[in-house]
Amino acid sequence: MKQIYGIIVFLLLSATSGMAQNDSISIRFISLNRDLTLLNQLNNIQYTGFTCTDTLAHGKQFLLYTEEYENGEKVRPDSTDLECKEQRIPMEVNGKTIEYLYDPCRYRTFLPGDSVFRVALAGKLEADTFRLLMDYPAICLTKKLRGNADYSLRTISCDDDESMKLPVNKLTPVFAYTPPYDTGKGMASYCILDAGNARERYATFGIKHYYIIYLIIR
């Protein structure tokens, strides 16, 4: 009887472990070679992104969501990037009105027939406006962020590990557009910001204004 009970416990633990593993997806951040990095710097272009080859992500949507923080408070919240409602857009074709069906999330889905899903983020500062492109395999979205020459578009962590495991159905911070932390000794650091909570950079480091870009896989 004890043997049967032990086997049942083992099976339950194995099943729970398997479910936990299936509840996370692996991504890998994009890194440019030195020549492309230099060219981007000369042209004042900032670039990052990620790829996913995890087959567990097939059929899932990859949605990026941007939050702006000012003096520790979230400002101008906009959840449209997370909405997946199909839209009917009227179009004139040869004198006739037809409806174009547009599903904003269908173009941000890792299709089962694909081996890799890639999302690139590229931006350029013009005056005090950072024009950010979010390039998916089948659609490119544009955002305008506030910033200046001190702001950097970067991964949320400076860790040497270029991969990251993300839980499914949960918003996870992956990128930031932020000024650096002023150490007060003539030096500034972006990496030191990793030590704090992404939402609390004002309270912890005195960063008055920044953006956090989240990814949800669902």
Disulfide bonds with the S-S distance in Angstrom:
Cys84-Cys105 1.94
Cys158-Cys191 2.15
